[in-house]
Amino acid sequence: MNIRARIAGALIAAVTLVVAGLIMAPPAASAQLTEVTGFGTNPTNLRMHLYVPDGVGSRPPLLVAVHYCTGSGPAFYSGTEFASLADRYKFIVIYPSATRSGSCFDVSSPQALRHDGGSDPVGIISMVRYVQQRYSTDPDRTFVTGASSGGMMTNVLLGDYPDVFKAGAAFMGVPFGCFATTDGSSWNSACANGQVIKTPQEWGDLVRGAYPGYTGARPRMQVWHGTDDSTLRYPNFQEEIKQWTNVHGLSQTPSSTDQPQSGWTRTRYGSTGTMPQVEAISLQGVGHSLPMSGMAAAAIAFFGLDQGGGVTQTPTPPQTPTPPAGACQVTYTMNTWNTGFTAAVTIKNTSSTQLSSWALAFTLPAGQTITSAWNATISPTSGQVTARNVSYNGTIAPGASASFGFQATHTGNTSKPAAFTLNGAACT
């Protein structure tokens, strides 16, 4: 059977469920999906559809949602929950459409697997930059998700453009570079059948090789796969985990394992919180299908978009009070390996005064250097450093907490900071 027909057949059942209303209802809003043309460099003539929810505020987040083979942007809009979640949390969604025969995205050619190399990724990045400029979206909250061909493209975009995307969620995809071909075809049967097996280092090198010279932070990654997937077979799930844990310098041993829903097994790598560097969800008995009920919402939570989408706030924020000495408590948890570590940090406001922003200062032990951070900005990268809140987690009510984390290298010293100060006052 033609592979595009197989993918279509595997997905039509899921689309039918959606249409029947078993997964979602269409967005109950006056906002509508709109086609955009002339958005910039577009070497493969992709089409672009845009969904901007009613009431979106200043500096909203941006999500790119990429369809499956035989699909389209409008089909992915109507067949998944991302638009209704955008209505709820006020983020903007781009829906690209592939226009070649079979409507699959290029995740195979040498051009597609290189930063600014050409083909479909360049067109999608043009869409992102168009929306960032036109709607003044928050560049620190730009994300991508997709299913099947779109899941593969999610892996590709995170590898090609780690400077653009902060995180991705790939449903039923394959690792970056797994689908690479040299014969001009767009299909790699060995990869589709789960026969391409590499070491974590080899997989990580493929990602690092997509953008030579890039030394910045790498996007967080969430991967999903059904154990009964017969189109892009289940071994690809473990290969994705190997790839992205290596990219982040993490052990393949999970930091936590749980079952958030019946049939779901979730493993987290790098931290145990809701926004780890790598998260993987195995779906028992599920085949090659669209994101089903609850899955899109879990991806949105992984991105942190369920914390709000930049709705306009009151104009003059209050001055941030300085807590009295001892009115804050810091929990600092490390996960170390031979040359690196991750740190998960929680700040608890033990005072009776709400904080509207925070800056946590501490001194890293000698030989430790920060390479990336999430849920905070940290500078400098070594010695005495200061972690400051980002746009969505600055408020800490009395008795409440805020969390952030970072990845760092070390030269043998894996001790913790000796003391912390919050907004200039000492913490316990």
N, C-alpha and C positions, 0 to 999 in steps of 0.2 A: 504494500500500500504506500502511496506517496506520503512522505513524511509530513508535508503540510496538511494533508487530509487527516493524518493521524492526530496531529495537534488540534486541528479543528474539531474532530470528533470528541477528543478528550475534554475539550473546553465547552462545547455546545451544551452538554448536560448541566454544567455549572451555570451557564448563562440562562438556561431555561428555568433553573431554580430561582435565580434572581428575578426574572420576569414574573414568576409566579408569586413573588413577594415573600419567599421564605427566608431571604437573606436581608433584604433592605427595602425601604420605600424610597421613591425619588425625592430629591431635595424639596422641602416645602418652603420655597423662597421665591422671590421675584427675580433673583439673579439667574442668568442663563449662560449656557455654554456658547462661546463666541469664537469664530474662526479669525485668526490673525494672519495677515500676509505681510511680506516685506520686512520681516523681523531681523534680517541680517544674512551673513554668509550661510549658504544652505546647499552644499555640493550635491546632495542626493534628492533634492526637491521634496523634503519632508513637509507634511502639513502640520499646522499648529492650531490647537484649540485651547482656549483659556477660560477658566472658571474663577471669577472674583466674587466672593460671597457678599451679601448685603452687610453693611456695617463694619467692613474691614477697616482697621485703624491705621495709624502711622507705623511705618517700618514692620509690615506684616511678614511672617514667615512664608516660604515658598516651597512647594512640593512639586516634583516632576513625577508623573504617573505613566508608566510605559506599558503598552498593550502587548498581547500575545500574537503569534503568527496567525494570519487570516483575520486579525482584528483591526481596530482603528481607535483613534483617540475618543471619538464619541461613543463607541461601544464600551470602552473601558470606563468612561464616565458613567454610563447608565448601568453597567454591569457590576460595579463595585461600590463600596461605601465611602470612598474618599471624598466625594463631593458633599455628602451629608455631614461627614465629619468636619469638612472645611466650613460648612455653615455653622456648626456648633462652636468650633474653636478659632474661626476667623483667620485661616491661612489661604493663600492663593494656590491654585493647582494648574499646572501646564499638562496638557495631554497631547504628546506628539503622535503623528500617524506616519507609518512607513508606507511608501507608495509603490515599491517594486512588486513584481509578481509574487504572490503568496503573502505579502504584507508582513514579512519577517524583517527584523532589524539586523544590520550588519554587525556581527560580533566576531567575525572570522578573519577579515582581511588585515594585512599589515597596517593599512592606513587607520583602520578602526581601533587598533590596539596600541596607538601611540598618541601622546599628548599633541593636540593640534595637527594630527596626521591627516585628517580628512574624513570623508564618508559621514555616516549618520551621527557619530558623537559630536562633530563640529556643528551640525545643524541644531542639535539639541542644546548645546552650549550657547548658540546664538539666541535661542528662545529664552534661556535663562537670563542672559545679559540684557535682552530687550525688556523683560519684565522687571528685573532689578532696577533698571534706569527709569522706566515709565512709572512704576509704582513705589519706588524707593523702599524695596523690600530689605529685610535684615540679612546682610551677607553671611552672618554667623548662624543663620537658621535657614539654610538651603539644603533640601533633602531630595532623595530619589527613591522610588519604589517601582516594582514591575513584576509581572507574572510570565513564566515561560520565556519566550524571546525577550520580554521586558525584564524578567529576572536576570537573564544573561546580560542584558544591556546595563542593568544596575551595577553588576560586578565590573563591567567595562568602564562605565563612567566614574566609579570610585577609583579605579586604577589610573585612568587617563587624567582625571581632574580632581586630585585630592585637595587642591587649593580652592575649589568651588563648592564641593559638597561636604557637609559636616557629618552625614550619616546616610546609610542606605538600608533598605529592607528588600531582599530578593526572595520571591516566591517561586519555587520549582525551577531554579536556575542551575548554572554550572559555574565553576571558578573562572576568574579572569584568565584568558589565554587558552582555556581548555578547548574552545571551539575553533582555534586558529587553523587555517588551511593555507596551502601554498599553490594549489591547483586552480584557483579562481572560483571554486565552488563555495557555497555558503553553509554547507552541512558537514559536520564531522561525526561520523557514525560511531567511532570508538569512544568519543567523549559522551555522546548521547546515551550509549549503552553502559556507561560507568566503567569503561575499561582504561581510562587514562588515569594512572595512579602515579603521584609524585611525592617526594619528601616535602615537609613543610618549607624547608629552605628553598627548594626548587620552585614551589608555588609562589612564595614570597618574592623571589627574584624576578618572576614574570611581572608582578605588580610594580616593583621598584624600577624595572627596566622600561616601563611605559613612559616615565617622565624622568629621564636621567638628570641628575643634579638637584632634584627636589629634596629638600631637607626639612620641610615643615611638618605640621601635624597630619596624621592620617585619619580618614573618616572612620567613625564607628560603623559596625556592620551587624545586621540581623539577617539570618538565613532561615528559610522554611523549606521543608520537603516532606512529601508523603511516602510512606514505606512501600506503597503499591504503585508508584509512578512507573509506567512502562514506556514513557516517551523520553524523558530525561531521567534516567534511572537513579535509584536511591544512593548508590555509592558516591555520586556527585556531592551529596550533602556533607559527608565527612571530608571530602577534598576541599570544599569551601571553608570548612572549619579550620583545616590545616593551613590553608592559605592566609586567612585573615588573622588568625592568632599569631602566625609568624610575622606578618606585616607589623603587628603591634608589639612584637617581642614578648609574647605571652606563652605560657605553658599550655599544652593541649589538655591538661587536667582541669576540669571545670572548677571554678570557684564555688559554684552552687548548682544543684539539680533539683527541679521540682516538677509538679504536674498541675499547671494552672487551670486546665480543663481536662475532662475525660478524654483520653487518647492522645493528649499532648505531653511530650516530655521536653522540658526546657532546660538547657544548660547555659550557664553564663561564665564568661572568661574575663579575668582582669579585675572584676569586683562583683559583689553580690547584690548591688542596688538595682534600681529599675532602668538605669542607663549605662550598662557596662560597655566596654570597648567592643566585645563580640558576644552575640547572643544567638543561640540556635534552637529551633523548635522542630522536633520530629513529630509527624502526624501519623499515628498508627492506623493502617488500613485505608489511607487516603491515596487517591491516584493523582493524575495530572490535571489540576483544576484551578479555577480562579480562587482568590482569597475568599474563604467562606466566613460565615457569621463569627464575629469576634476577632478575626485575624487582622483585618485592616485597623481596627481600634488598638490592637496590641502593637502594631507597627507605629501608629501615631503616638502611643505612650512611650515607646522606645526612643522616638525622636524628641520627646518632651513637648510635643505640640498640644497635648491635653492640658498643659499649664496655661494656655491662652495664646492668642495670635496677634498681639500687638495692638489691641483696641486702645484708642486714644485715651490718655489719662488726664486728670486735672492738671492745669498748666504749671503751677509752682509747687514742686515737691517740698515737704518739710525738711528742715535741717536734720541731719543724722545725729542723734545724741551719742555721746561717748559713755559706754557702760562703766559702772564703777569697777574697780579691781575685783576680780573673782566672780564677776557677774556673767561670765561666759565659760562654757566647758567645751573642750576639744577632744574628739576621738580620732585617733590617727592609726589606721590599719595598713600594714605593708604586706605585699605578696612579692617575694624576691626570687630571683634565679641567678645564674652564674655572673652575668654582667649587667643586670638591670633589675628594676622593680616597678610595681605600681603602688600608689598610695591612695587610699580612700579616706577622706577627711570630712568629719561632721562637726559643725559649729552649733552648739545649743545656747540660746539666749536665756540665761538664768536670772536676768534682771526683770523688773516690772515695767520696763520701757521698751516700746517697739523700735526696732531698727529699720530704716528705710534704705540703707545701703551698708555694705560691710567691706572691710579690708583687714585680712588676717596676715600678720607678719610673723615670720619664723626664720631660723637659720638652718640651712641644710648642712649636714655633716660633711667634712672634707671628702672630695672625690665624687660627690653626687651632683648630677646635672640633669635638669628637667628637659625632656624632649617634646612633650605634648601635654595638654591639659583639657579637661572638659568641665563644664558648668562653672568655670572661673577663668579669668585671665591672670597669668602669673609672670612677674618680672622682678629682677633679672632671672636667669636660668640656674644660677648657683649662688652659694654664699647666703647673705641675708636677702630673702625674697618676700614679696607681698602678693597674696592672692586676693583679687577683687571680684566682687559679684558681676555677673553678666546681666543682661536687660531683664530677665524673667525671674531671678531668684534673689533680688536684693532685700526684700522685706522679710524680717524675722520677728514674728510676734513673741511676746513674753512666753517662755516655756516651749517655743517651737525651735526647729532646727533647719539648717541649710547644709547641703552636701556638695562637695566637688571632689575631683580626683586628678591625678596626673601620672604620667609615665616618666621614668628617669633611668639614667645609667649610673653605675657605680664602679669604683676601682677596688672593691673589697670591703669597704665600710658600709654596712647595712643598718647602722643605728638610726634612731629616730631623732627629730629635733628635740632640744631640751626644754623649750618654752615657746609660748605663743602669746601674741598681743592682738586684741581685736579693737580696731579703731583707736589704737594707742593705749589701751588698757590691758593689763595682764589677765590671762585666762587660767583656769585650773585644768 
